[in-house]
């Protein structure tokens, strides 16, 4: 899926995600961050994202630091982006809009 036009098209359907390279893995990835009001709120969102990922059998990198949460998504097998990444990002967007 690493064709630029496909990626640009799929990025347009997401809310506040950025496209970049993962620092350690040097792979194209989707990234989104949140600043939440409390540590409990951050942990709640962390767990909800983890449950979505488990249901989709697609596991992102989730980083938590007190009230800040960051998610990075990419497909390890292809060292880049696939439709699975955009499906998970869309599901995360729907989850956070519902809150």
C-alpha positions as CSV (number, residue, x, y, z in Angstrom):
1,X,0.0,0.0,0.0
2,X,3.0,2.4,0.2
3,X,1.8,4.2,-3.0
4,X,1.7,7.9,-2.2
5,X,-1.8,8.5,-3.7
6,X,-3.3,5.6,-1.6
7,X,-1.7,6.9,1.6
8,X,-2.8,10.5,0.9
9,X,-6.3,9.3,0.2
10,X,-6.5,7.2,3.4
11,X,-4.9,10.0,5.5
12,X,-7.7,12.4,4.5
13,X,-10.2,10.2,6.2
14,X,-8.4,10.3,9.6
15,X,-8.6,13.0,12.3
16,X,-5.3,14.5,13.6
17,X,-3.0,11.6,12.6
18,X,0.4,12.4,11.3
19,X,2.4,10.4,8.8
20,X,6.1,10.0,9.5
21,X,9.0,7.6,10.1
22,X,9.4,5.6,13.3
23,X,12.6,6.7,15.0
24,X,13.9,3.2,15.8
25,X,12.5,1.1,13.0
26,X,12.7,3.7,10.1
27,X,9.3,2.6,8.8
28,X,6.4,4.7,7.7
29,X,3.9,4.9,10.5
30,X,0.7,6.8,11.6
31,X,1.0,8.7,14.9
32,X,-1.5,10.4,17.1
33,X,-1.2,12.0,20.6
34,X,-3.6,13.0,23.3
35,X,-3.2,15.1,26.4
36,X,-5.9,13.9,28.9
37,X,-7.1,15.7,32.1
38,X,-6.0,12.9,34.5
39,X,-3.8,9.9,34.7
40,X,-7.0,7.7,35.1
41,X,-8.4,9.1,31.9
42,X,-5.1,8.3,30.1
43,X,-5.1,4.7,31.4
44,X,-8.7,4.3,30.4
45,X,-8.0,5.4,26.8
46,X,-4.9,3.2,26.8
47,X,-7.0,0.2,27.7
48,X,-9.7,1.0,25.2
49,X,-7.2,1.3,22.4
50,X,-5.6,-2.0,23.5
51,X,-9.0,-3.7,23.4
52,X,-9.6,-2.4,19.8
53,X,-6.2,-3.5,18.7
54,X,-6.7,-7.0,20.2
55,X,-10.1,-7.4,18.4
56,X,-8.4,-6.4,15.1
57,X,-5.3,-8.6,15.8
58,X,-3.2,-5.6,15.0
59,X,-1.1,-4.2,17.8
60,X,0.2,-0.6,17.8
61,X,2.9,0.9,19.9
62,X,1.2,2.8,22.7
63,X,3.3,5.1,24.9
64,X,1.9,6.6,28.1
65,X,3.4,9.3,30.3
66,X,1.2,10.5,33.1
67,X,-1.6,12.3,31.2
68,X,0.0,12.1,27.7
69,X,-0.7,9.2,25.4
70,X,0.8,8.5,22.0
71,X,0.0,5.7,19.5
72,X,2.1,4.7,16.5
73,X,0.7,2.2,14.0
74,X,2.5,0.3,11.2
75,X,2.5,-3.2,9.9
76,X,5.6,-5.0,11.1
77,X,5.5,-7.7,8.4
78,X,5.8,-5.2,5.5
79,X,7.8,-2.5,7.4
80,X,5.3,0.1,6.3
81,X,1.6,0.9,6.1
82,X,-1.3,-1.4,5.0
83,X,-5.0,-1.1,5.1
84,X,-5.0,-2.7,8.5
85,X,-3.2,0.4,9.9
86,X,-5.8,2.7,8.5
87,X,-8.6,0.5,9.8
88,X,-7.2,0.6,13.3
89,X,-6.6,4.4,13.1
90,X,-10.2,4.8,12.0
91,X,-11.5,2.7,14.8
92,X,-9.5,4.7,17.3
93,X,-10.9,7.9,15.9
94,X,-14.5,6.6,16.3
95,X,-13.7,5.5,19.8
96,X,-12.3,8.9,20.8
97,X,-15.2,10.8,19.1
98,X,-17.7,8.9,21.1
99,X,-16.1,10.0,24.4
